[in-house]
Amino acid sequence: MASGKKALLATVMAASVAGMPHLLWAPAYADDYADLLDVLRAKGSLTRHEYDTLLAKHVHHAALAAEPHATHAVRGASSGTRTAVAHAGRGAQAGYEPGIRFDAGAEENDVSLRAEDAATRAEASARSAQEAANALNSGNFVRVAKYVPGKGLTFKAGPIDINLSGFVNGFYSYNSPAGGRPIAGGVSSGSSGFDSSAVRNGLLPAGFILKMNTVQQGMDISAVLGMYPGLDNAKPAAFNANSGGSPVGLGTAGIDLRQVYMTFGNKEMGTFKIGRDLALFASDAIMNDATLLSVGSTGSNSAPGNTSLGRIGVGYVYADWIPQISYTSPKLGGFQGSVGIFQPLDEFGYADATNPTATNAPSQYSASATQHSSPMVQGRAVYDFSVSDLQVHIWASFLIQHMQGLTSTRPDGTALLSEDQHHGAMVEAGDIGTKLTYGPLEGVAYYYRGSGLGTTGLFFDGVAANGRKRSSEGYYVQGAYHITKKFRLVGSYGVSNLYLAGGENTATESALGSAGLVRRNQSEVGAAYYQMTDWLTVVGEYSHTSSAAHGGGKESDNTASGGVMLMF
């Protein structure tokens, strides 16, 4: 490059000197050489200093050559020389060669013009950028936000954010019953008498959640639709898609539309929610349960439904997805509270739906209720804080619902309670729990207690056939250790107890005999989770589940499961 530039300079200077005589008789050539230097300068072949030096020499030689030919110089070279001098004055600076000086004012004017031109271009660029931003926000363009693992895919259409997230899982589960007698309301399959294999969902079905968010008049507004299909054939019954499945040909899977709700509010006023979503009571218990990503207790493994049980009924009562109008406060120093009114649910005789066929067993364990003049009320409070490297999450929640028009029948079919008696019961329940995180260690402890709450599901066997409330309580403890960033081991133990109401006994032939009614469900779970990628987690798990009745009957089973969970 340097040698080329030297050759170029030599050529230009030689041309300038050699062509000088001709320039005197053809004055327009002076402009041609000046224009040539301008072109070379514009192309970057000459530096500013080189350009000014060559132009100055050209003007100097032109002036010397013009002296012997004054007449022609005056008529011809004068105009060319003036033009060349004008070129030199635009860019030259004083002091390049001894005895040669140029007007510095021309350079200052040129700098001023260039600055003004740059400012004009900058203003035009800013205006174009603003017009582009306005076009993007107008809704005519759809953009894709940066992907964050586990947060789904977000598209921006003008002022609206559209987020699609979800998960898919599949497990092979092998269940081996350990024997025993069937328990009414028990969650163990130990009395089934044969092993079973299933390819099924875990505690979670598949899920596809669509969220749309926008900001209007200072409020954050969102709409959510969650669809949760299962892998196995559905068999509509009391629990709809969550009932036991139907593994026969030509079957179809069940679609569980658990979520459809809207929210509005902001950080200052809090958030209101209207629609169907996970309820408040016991919601933290299931969300912190490690079996949420695995299988836990299978329920029915020979005919799988949409989901397994996980720890439902063996550590907590299922929170459920319930129509609601609820409010969540702003966060204040780690504290946040929620309260709402919910669609009241019926009192349900789960033990009667799973009634064993033993001789002389009663046909009615629990009362039922379908009349509701007031809503269910639930509330929840959480508090998050840290002590050094220890992170603490504490929660507590409550539930209240009035059961009206309780009814029940005797084993012979006659009414024990009838609607015209207007018998009712106020159901009350509360829970408390905490999650501790310290480096690779995690621990969860949870406890609940209810009066009329029942066990496994909300208001399952919560009121006895005589109309009196049964007490119930349960808990689970869980520990996890991250051996590496991707590999985690988990162990947990949980219990759910259901106690007899006043007036009940364990006689099998009495109208209030509850010998076969579940007294205790419990399970132990050990699992390993390996996160292969941001999306894929491989799971291996073992669980032991047992159920015991008030009359002394027991059953238990063992389950080994392995599968993959995909979340995006």
C-alpha positions as CSV (number, residue, x, y, z in Angstrom):
1,M,0.0,0.0,0.0
2,A,2.8,2.4,0.9
3,S,4.8,1.7,-2.3
4,G,1.6,2.1,-4.4
5,K,0.9,5.5,-2.8
6,K,4.5,6.6,-3.5
7,A,4.2,5.6,-7.1
8,L,0.9,7.5,-7.3
9,L,2.4,10.6,-5.8
10,A,5.4,10.4,-8.2
11,T,3.1,10.0,-11.2
12,V,0.9,13.0,-10.2
13,M,4.0,15.2,-9.7
14,A,5.6,14.1,-12.9
15,A,2.4,14.8,-14.8
16,S,2.1,18.2,-13.1
17,V,5.7,19.2,-14.1
18,A,5.7,17.7,-17.5
19,G,2.4,19.1,-18.5
20,M,3.0,22.6,-17.2
21,P,4.1,24.2,-20.6
22,H,0.9,22.9,-22.1
23,L,-1.2,24.3,-19.3
24,L,0.0,27.8,-20.1
25,W,-1.4,27.6,-23.6
26,A,-4.5,25.5,-22.5
27,P,-5.6,27.2,-19.3
28,A,-8.6,24.8,-18.8
29,Y,-6.1,22.0,-18.0
30,A,-5.3,23.6,-14.7
31,D,-8.9,22.9,-13.6
32,D,-8.5,19.3,-14.9
33,Y,-5.5,18.7,-12.7
34,A,-7.2,20.3,-9.7
35,D,-10.3,18.1,-10.4
36,L,-8.0,15.0,-10.6
37,L,-6.6,15.8,-7.2
38,D,-10.2,16.3,-5.9
39,V,-11.2,12.8,-7.3
40,L,-8.1,11.1,-5.8
41,R,-8.8,12.8,-2.4
42,A,-12.5,11.7,-2.5
43,K,-11.5,8.1,-3.2
44,G,-9.1,8.1,-0.3
45,S,-6.0,7.7,-2.4
46,L,-4.6,10.9,-1.0
47,T,-4.4,12.1,2.6
48,R,-5.4,15.7,3.3
49,H,-1.7,16.7,3.7
50,E,-0.7,15.0,0.4
51,Y,-3.6,16.7,-1.4
52,D,-2.8,20.2,-0.1
53,T,1.0,19.7,-0.8
54,L,0.4,18.6,-4.4
55,L,-2.2,21.3,-5.1
56,A,0.2,24.0,-3.7
57,K,3.1,22.8,-5.9
58,H,0.8,22.7,-8.9
59,V,-0.2,26.4,-8.3
60,H,3.4,27.4,-7.6
61,H,4.7,25.9,-10.8
62,A,1.8,27.3,-12.8
63,A,2.7,30.8,-11.6
64,L,6.4,30.4,-12.5
65,A,5.7,29.1,-15.9
66,A,3.3,31.9,-16.6
67,E,5.9,34.7,-16.3
68,P,7.7,34.3,-19.8
69,H,4.3,34.2,-21.4
70,A,2.6,37.1,-19.7
71,T,0.2,37.9,-22.5
72,H,-1.1,34.4,-22.6
73,A,-0.9,34.0,-18.9
74,V,-3.1,37.0,-18.3
75,R,-5.7,35.7,-20.7
76,G,-5.5,32.0,-20.0
77,A,-3.6,30.9,-17.0
78,S,-5.0,33.6,-14.8
79,S,-8.4,31.9,-14.7
80,G,-6.9,28.4,-14.3
81,T,-4.6,29.6,-11.6
82,R,-7.4,31.3,-9.8
83,T,-9.4,28.2,-9.9
84,A,-6.5,26.1,-8.7
85,V,-5.8,28.6,-5.9
86,A,-9.5,28.4,-5.0
87,H,-9.1,24.6,-4.7
88,A,-6.1,25.0,-2.5
89,G,-7.8,27.6,-0.3
90,R,-10.6,25.2,0.5
91,G,-8.4,22.6,2.1
92,A,-4.8,23.9,2.7
93,Q,-3.5,24.9,6.0
94,A,-0.6,27.4,6.6
95,G,2.9,26.0,7.0
96,Y,2.9,23.0,4.7
97,E,5.9,24.4,2.7
98,P,8.1,27.4,3.4
99,G,6.9,30.5,1.8
100,I,3.4,29.2,1.0
101,R,0.4,30.3,3.1
102,F,-3.3,29.9,2.6
103,D,-6.3,31.5,4.1
104,A,-7.4,29.6,7.2
105,G,-10.9,31.1,7.0
106,A,-11.9,28.9,4.1
107,E,-11.1,25.8,6.1
108,E,-13.2,27.0,9.0
109,N,-16.1,27.7,6.7
110,D,-15.7,24.2,5.3
111,V,-15.7,22.6,8.8
112,S,-18.8,24.7,9.7
113,L,-20.5,23.4,6.5
114,R,-19.6,19.8,7.3
115,A,-20.8,20.1,10.9
116,E,-24.1,21.6,9.7
117,D,-24.5,18.8,7.2
118,A,-23.7,16.2,9.9
119,A,-26.3,17.7,12.2
120,T,-28.9,17.7,9.5
121,R,-28.2,14.0,8.7
122,A,-28.3,13.1,12.5
123,E,-31.7,14.8,12.8
124,A,-33.0,12.9,9.8
125,S,-31.7,9.6,11.2
126,A,-33.4,10.3,14.6
127,R,-36.6,11.1,12.8
128,S,-36.4,7.9,10.7
129,A,-35.7,5.9,13.9
130,Q,-38.7,7.3,15.6
131,E,-40.9,6.7,12.6
132,A,-39.6,3.0,12.6
133,A,-40.4,2.7,16.3
134,N,-43.8,4.1,15.8
135,A,-44.4,1.6,12.9
136,L,-43.3,-1.3,15.1
137,N,-45.6,-0.3,17.9
138,S,-48.6,0.3,15.5
139,G,-49.4,-3.4,15.4
140,N,-48.4,-3.7,11.7
141,F,-45.3,-5.7,12.7
142,V,-45.0,-8.8,14.9
143,R,-41.7,-9.1,16.8
144,V,-40.2,-11.9,18.8
145,A,-38.8,-11.2,22.2
146,K,-35.6,-12.7,23.5
147,Y,-36.2,-16.3,24.6
148,V,-35.8,-17.1,28.3
149,P,-35.7,-20.8,29.2
150,G,-38.9,-21.8,31.0
151,K,-40.7,-18.6,30.2
152,G,-42.2,-19.6,26.9
153,L,-42.2,-17.8,23.5
154,T,-43.3,-14.2,23.5
155,F,-44.5,-12.3,20.5
156,K,-45.0,-8.5,20.5
157,A,-47.8,-7.2,18.3
158,G,-47.9,-3.5,18.8
159,P,-48.9,-2.9,22.5
160,I,-49.8,-6.5,23.1
161,D,-47.5,-9.3,24.4
162,I,-48.5,-12.8,23.4
163,N,-46.9,-15.6,25.3
164,L,-47.1,-19.3,24.6
165,S,-45.7,-21.7,27.2
166,G,-46.3,-25.3,28.1
167,F,-45.0,-28.7,29.0
168,V,-45.3,-32.3,27.8
169,N,-44.4,-35.4,29.8
170,G,-44.6,-39.2,29.5
171,F,-43.7,-42.0,32.0
172,Y,-43.6,-45.7,32.1
173,S,-44.9,-46.8,35.5
174,Y,-44.8,-50.3,36.9
175,N,-47.1,-50.8,39.9
176,S,-46.8,-53.9,42.1
177,P,-49.5,-54.3,44.8
178,A,-48.3,-55.6,48.2
179,G,-51.8,-57.0,49.2
180,G,-54.4,-56.1,51.8
181,R,-58.1,-55.4,51.9
182,P,-59.7,-52.6,49.9
183,I,-60.1,-49.3,51.8
184,A,-63.0,-47.0,51.1
185,G,-61.4,-43.6,50.3
186,G,-57.9,-45.1,50.2
187,V,-55.4,-44.1,47.5
188,S,-53.4,-47.3,47.5
189,S,-53.9,-49.9,44.8
190,G,-52.5,-52.7,47.0
191,S,-55.7,-54.8,47.1
192,S,-55.9,-55.0,43.3
193,G,-54.1,-58.4,43.3
194,F,-52.1,-58.0,40.1
195,D,-49.2,-56.0,38.7
196,S,-49.8,-53.3,36.1
197,S,-47.9,-51.5,33.5
198,A,-48.8,-48.1,32.0
199,V,-47.5,-45.5,29.7
200,R,-49.0,-42.4,31.2
201,N,-48.8,-38.8,32.4
202,G,-47.4,-38.0,35.9
203,L,-49.0,-35.6,38.3
204,L,-49.0,-33.0,35.5
205,P,-50.8,-33.7,32.2
206,A,-49.5,-31.9,29.2
207,G,-50.2,-28.2,29.2
208,F,-50.4,-25.4,26.7
209,I,-50.9,-21.9,28.2
210,L,-51.7,-18.8,26.1
211,K,-51.3,-15.4,27.8
212,M,-52.0,-12.0,26.3
213,N,-50.8,-8.9,28.2
214,T,-51.1,-5.2,27.6
215,V,-51.0,-1.9,29.4
216,Q,-54.0,0.5,29.2
217,Q,-54.5,3.7,31.2
218,G,-51.7,2.6,33.6
219,M,-53.2,-0.8,34.3
220,D,-51.6,-4.2,33.4
221,I,-54.3,-6.3,31.8
222,S,-54.0,-9.9,30.8
223,A,-56.1,-12.8,29.6
224,V,-55.1,-16.5,30.1
225,L,-56.3,-19.7,28.5
226,G,-54.8,-23.0,29.7
227,M,-55.5,-26.3,28.0
228,Y,-54.3,-29.5,29.7
229,P,-54.7,-32.7,27.6
230,G,-53.8,-36.2,28.8
231,L,-52.1,-39.1,27.1
232,D,-54.5,-41.8,27.9
233,N,-58.1,-42.4,26.9
234,A,-60.7,-40.5,29.0
235,K,-63.7,-42.0,30.7
236,P,-66.1,-39.3,31.7
237,A,-67.3,-39.7,35.3
238,A,-67.5,-37.6,38.4
239,F,-64.1,-36.1,37.9
240,N,-64.5,-35.6,34.2
241,A,-61.1,-35.8,32.4
242,N,-59.4,-36.6,35.8
243,S,-61.5,-39.8,36.3
244,G,-60.0,-43.2,35.8
245,G,-59.2,-43.8,32.1
246,S,-60.5,-46.3,29.6
247,P,-57.7,-48.3,27.9
248,V,-59.8,-49.7,25.0
249,G,-59.5,-49.3,21.3
250,L,-60.9,-46.3,19.5
251,G,-60.6,-44.2,22.7
252,T,-59.6,-40.6,22.8
253,A,-57.7,-38.5,25.3
254,G,-59.3,-36.0,27.5
255,I,-58.9,-32.2,27.3
256,D,-58.9,-30.4,30.6
257,L,-59.5,-26.6,30.2
258,R,-58.4,-25.8,33.7
259,Q,-57.6,-22.1,33.2
260,V,-59.6,-19.3,31.7
261,Y,-59.3,-16.0,33.5
262,M,-58.4,-12.3,33.2
263,T,-56.4,-10.0,35.5
264,F,-56.1,-6.3,35.8
265,G,-54.2,-3.9,38.1
266,N,-50.7,-2.7,38.7
267,K,-47.9,-2.7,41.3
268,E,-49.5,0.2,43.3
269,M,-53.1,-1.0,43.5
270,G,-52.6,-4.8,43.4
271,T,-54.2,-7.2,40.9
272,F,-57.8,-8.5,40.5
273,K,-58.5,-11.9,39.0
274,I,-61.8,-13.1,37.5
275,G,-62.2,-16.5,36.0
276,R,-61.1,-20.1,36.6
277,D,-57.7,-20.7,38.0
278,L,-55.8,-22.6,40.8
279,A,-57.4,-21.7,44.2
280,L,-55.5,-20.2,47.1
281,F,-55.9,-22.8,49.9
282,A,-53.1,-25.5,49.6
283,S,-51.8,-24.0,46.3
284,D,-48.3,-23.6,47.7
285,A,-48.4,-27.2,49.0
286,I,-48.8,-28.6,45.5
287,M,-46.5,-26.1,43.7
288,N,-43.6,-27.0,46.0
289,D,-44.2,-30.7,45.8
290,A,-41.4,-32.4,43.9
291,T,-43.8,-35.1,42.5
292,L,-45.3,-32.3,40.5
293,L,-42.6,-33.2,37.9
294,S,-42.9,-37.0,38.4
295,V,-45.6,-39.5,39.3
296,G,-45.8,-40.2,43.1
297,S,-48.9,-42.3,44.0
298,T,-50.4,-43.6,40.8
299,G,-54.1,-43.8,41.7
300,S,-55.4,-46.1,39.0
301,N,-52.3,-47.4,37.1
302,S,-54.2,-50.2,35.2
303,A,-56.5,-47.6,33.7
304,P,-54.7,-44.3,33.9
305,G,-56.6,-41.0,33.9
306,N,-55.3,-37.6,32.9
307,T,-52.9,-37.5,35.9
308,S,-51.5,-39.5,38.8
309,L,-52.0,-38.4,42.4
310,G,-48.4,-37.3,43.3
311,R,-48.9,-36.3,46.9
312,I,-52.6,-35.5,46.7
313,G,-54.3,-37.3,49.6
314,V,-50.9,-38.3,51.1
315,G,-49.7,-34.9,52.5
316,Y,-52.2,-32.3,51.3
317,V,-55.7,-31.8,50.0
318,Y,-55.8,-30.8,46.3
319,A,-56.2,-27.1,45.9
320,D,-58.2,-27.5,42.7
321,W,-59.1,-25.1,39.8
322,I,-62.1,-23.1,40.8
323,P,-64.1,-20.1,39.4
324,Q,-63.2,-17.1,41.4
325,I,-63.1,-13.3,41.9
326,S,-59.9,-12.7,43.9
327,Y,-57.5,-9.9,44.8
328,T,-53.8,-9.9,45.4
329,S,-52.1,-7.0,47.1
330,P,-48.9,-5.3,46.1
331,K,-45.7,-6.6,47.6
332,L,-44.7,-4.8,50.8
333,G,-41.3,-5.7,52.1
334,G,-41.6,-9.4,51.0
335,F,-45.2,-9.7,52.2
336,Q,-48.1,-10.3,49.9
337,G,-51.7,-11.2,50.6
338,S,-54.6,-12.6,48.5
339,V,-58.3,-13.1,49.2
340,G,-61.3,-14.0,47.1
341,I,-64.7,-15.5,46.7
342,F,-65.0,-18.9,44.9
343,Q,-67.6,-21.1,43.4
344,P,-68.9,-23.3,46.3
345,L,-68.3,-27.0,45.8
346,D,-70.6,-29.9,46.8
347,E,-69.9,-32.2,49.7
348,F,-68.9,-35.4,48.0
349,G,-68.9,-39.0,49.3
350,Y,-65.6,-40.2,47.8
351,A,-65.5,-43.3,50.1
352,D,-69.0,-44.3,48.7
353,A,-67.7,-43.9,45.1
354,T,-64.9,-46.3,46.0
355,N,-67.0,-48.4,48.3
356,P,-65.6,-52.0,48.7
357,T,-67.9,-54.9,48.0
358,A,-67.3,-56.6,51.3
359,T,-70.3,-58.3,52.9
360,N,-72.5,-56.2,55.2
361,A,-70.5,-53.0,54.3
362,P,-72.6,-49.9,54.7
363,S,-73.7,-48.2,51.5
364,Q,-73.3,-44.7,52.8
365,Y,-70.3,-43.3,54.6
366,S,-70.8,-39.6,54.1
367,A,-73.4,-37.0,53.8
368,S,-73.8,-35.0,50.6
369,A,-74.8,-31.4,49.9
370,T,-75.6,-29.6,46.7
371,Q,-77.3,-26.4,48.0
372,H,-75.2,-23.2,48.3
373,S,-76.5,-19.8,49.1
374,S,-73.1,-18.3,49.9
375,P,-69.7,-18.5,48.2
376,M,-66.6,-20.2,49.4
377,V,-64.0,-17.8,50.8
378,Q,-60.3,-18.4,50.6
379,G,-57.3,-16.3,51.6
380,R,-53.5,-16.6,51.4
381,A,-50.5,-14.8,52.7
382,V,-46.8,-15.2,51.8
383,Y,-43.6,-13.8,53.1
384,D,-40.2,-14.0,51.4
385,F,-36.9,-13.0,53.0
386,S,-33.3,-14.1,53.2
387,V,-30.8,-14.4,56.0
388,S,-27.3,-14.3,54.6
389,D,-27.3,-17.1,52.0
390,L,-30.5,-18.7,53.3
391,Q,-33.6,-18.0,51.3
392,V,-37.0,-18.4,53.1
393,H,-40.5,-18.7,51.7
394,I,-43.3,-18.9,54.2
395,W,-47.0,-19.2,53.4
396,A,-50.4,-19.7,55.2
397,S,-53.9,-20.0,53.8
398,F,-57.5,-20.6,54.9
399,L,-60.8,-21.8,53.5
400,I,-64.4,-21.3,54.7
401,Q,-67.6,-22.7,53.2
402,H,-71.1,-23.2,54.5
403,M,-72.6,-26.6,53.5
404,Q,-76.4,-26.5,53.4
405,G,-79.2,-29.1,52.9
406,L,-77.1,-32.1,53.9
407,T,-78.6,-35.5,53.0
408,S,-77.6,-39.1,53.6
409,T,-79.2,-42.6,53.5
410,R,-79.0,-45.7,55.6
411,P,-77.7,-49.0,54.3
412,D,-81.3,-50.1,53.6
413,G,-81.9,-47.0,51.4
414,T,-84.0,-45.0,53.9
415,A,-83.1,-41.4,54.6
416,L,-80.9,-40.6,57.6
417,L,-80.7,-36.9,56.7
418,S,-83.2,-35.2,54.4
419,E,-83.2,-31.7,52.8
420,D,-86.4,-30.7,54.7
421,Q,-84.4,-30.9,58.0
422,H,-82.2,-28.0,56.7
423,H,-79.1,-29.5,58.3
424,G,-75.9,-27.6,57.5
425,A,-72.3,-27.4,58.5
426,M,-69.6,-24.7,58.4
427,V,-66.4,-26.1,56.9
428,E,-63.2,-24.5,58.0
429,A,-59.6,-25.2,57.2
430,G,-56.1,-23.7,57.4
431,D,-52.5,-24.6,56.5
432,I,-49.0,-23.3,56.9
433,G,-45.7,-24.2,55.2
434,T,-42.2,-23.1,54.4
435,K,-39.5,-23.7,51.8
436,L,-35.8,-23.2,52.7
437,T,-33.1,-22.9,50.2
438,Y,-29.4,-22.9,51.1
439,G,-27.0,-23.4,48.2
440,P,-27.6,-26.8,46.8
441,L,-29.9,-27.8,49.6
442,E,-33.7,-27.4,49.6
443,G,-36.2,-28.3,52.3
444,V,-40.0,-28.1,52.4
445,A,-42.3,-28.6,55.5
446,Y,-46.1,-28.3,55.3
447,Y,-49.1,-28.9,57.6
448,Y,-52.8,-28.5,57.3
449,R,-55.9,-29.1,59.5
450,G,-59.6,-28.9,58.7
451,S,-63.0,-29.3,60.2
452,G,-65.4,-30.7,57.5
453,L,-62.6,-30.4,54.9
454,G,-62.3,-34.1,54.3
455,T,-59.3,-35.7,52.6
456,T,-57.7,-36.1,49.1
457,G,-60.1,-33.6,47.4
458,L,-62.0,-30.6,48.8
459,F,-65.0,-31.8,50.8
460,F,-64.3,-35.5,50.1
461,D,-65.9,-37.3,53.1
462,G,-65.7,-34.2,55.2
463,V,-69.2,-34.7,56.8
464,A,-70.4,-38.0,58.3
465,A,-73.7,-39.5,57.4
466,N,-75.2,-38.2,60.6
467,G,-74.4,-34.6,59.5
468,R,-71.4,-34.0,61.9
469,K,-68.1,-32.8,60.6
470,R,-65.0,-35.0,60.5
471,S,-61.7,-33.5,61.4
472,S,-58.7,-34.1,59.2
473,E,-55.0,-33.1,59.2
474,G,-51.9,-33.9,57.2
475,Y,-48.4,-33.0,56.5
476,Y,-45.4,-33.7,54.3
477,V,-41.6,-33.1,54.6
478,Q,-39.3,-33.0,51.6
479,G,-35.6,-32.6,51.1
480,A,-33.6,-32.1,47.9
481,Y,-29.9,-31.9,47.1
482,H,-28.3,-30.6,43.9
483,I,-25.3,-32.9,43.4
484,T,-24.5,-30.8,40.3
485,K,-26.3,-27.9,38.6
486,K,-28.2,-30.4,36.5
487,F,-28.6,-33.4,38.8
488,R,-30.9,-33.4,41.8
489,L,-32.0,-36.0,44.3
490,V,-35.3,-35.7,46.2
491,G,-36.8,-37.6,49.1
492,S,-40.2,-37.0,50.8
493,Y,-42.7,-38.4,53.2
494,G,-46.3,-37.4,53.7
495,V,-49.5,-38.4,55.6
496,S,-53.2,-37.5,55.4
497,N,-55.5,-38.4,58.3
498,L,-59.3,-38.5,58.5
499,Y,-60.9,-38.8,61.9
500,L,-64.4,-40.1,62.8
501,A,-67.1,-37.6,63.7
502,G,-69.1,-37.8,66.9
503,G,-71.6,-40.7,66.9
504,E,-69.6,-42.7,64.4
505,N,-68.1,-46.1,65.3
506,T,-66.3,-49.0,63.6
507,A,-69.3,-51.4,63.6
508,T,-69.9,-52.9,60.1
509,E,-73.6,-53.5,60.4
510,S,-74.6,-50.2,62.0
511,A,-76.0,-47.3,60.1
512,L,-73.0,-45.3,61.2
513,G,-70.5,-48.1,60.9
514,S,-67.2,-46.8,59.4
515,A,-64.9,-49.8,59.8
516,G,-63.9,-49.7,56.1
517,L,-63.5,-45.9,55.9
518,V,-60.0,-44.6,55.3
519,R,-58.2,-43.4,58.4
520,R,-54.8,-42.8,57.0
521,N,-53.1,-42.5,53.6
522,Q,-49.3,-42.2,53.5
523,S,-46.4,-42.5,51.1
524,E,-42.7,-42.3,50.8
525,V,-41.0,-41.1,47.5
526,G,-37.5,-41.1,46.3
527,A,-36.6,-39.5,42.9
528,A,-33.7,-38.4,40.7
529,Y,-34.0,-35.6,38.2
530,Y,-31.4,-34.9,35.5
531,Q,-31.8,-31.7,33.4
532,M,-30.4,-32.7,30.0
533,T,-31.2,-29.4,28.3
534,D,-33.1,-26.2,29.0
535,W,-36.2,-28.1,27.9
536,L,-35.7,-31.8,28.8
537,T,-35.5,-33.3,32.2
538,V,-35.1,-37.1,32.7
539,V,-36.9,-38.5,35.8
540,G,-36.5,-41.8,37.7
541,E,-38.7,-42.4,40.8
542,Y,-39.8,-45.0,43.4
543,S,-42.8,-44.6,45.6
544,H,-44.5,-46.7,48.3
545,T,-48.2,-45.9,49.1
546,S,-50.3,-47.4,51.9
547,S,-53.8,-46.9,53.2
548,A,-55.4,-47.9,56.5
549,A,-59.0,-48.1,57.6
550,H,-60.6,-47.3,60.9
551,G,-61.5,-50.9,61.4
552,G,-57.9,-52.0,61.0
553,G,-57.8,-53.0,57.3
554,K,-54.7,-52.1,55.3
555,E,-53.3,-52.2,51.8
556,S,-50.1,-51.0,50.1
557,D,-48.3,-50.9,46.8
558,N,-45.0,-50.1,45.2
559,T,-44.4,-48.1,42.0
560,A,-41.3,-47.6,39.8
561,S,-41.5,-44.9,37.2
562,G,-39.2,-43.4,34.6
563,G,-39.8,-40.8,32.0
564,V,-39.1,-37.4,30.5
565,M,-40.5,-33.9,31.2
566,L,-40.3,-31.2,28.5
567,M,-41.0,-27.6,29.6
568,F,-40.7,-24.5,27.4
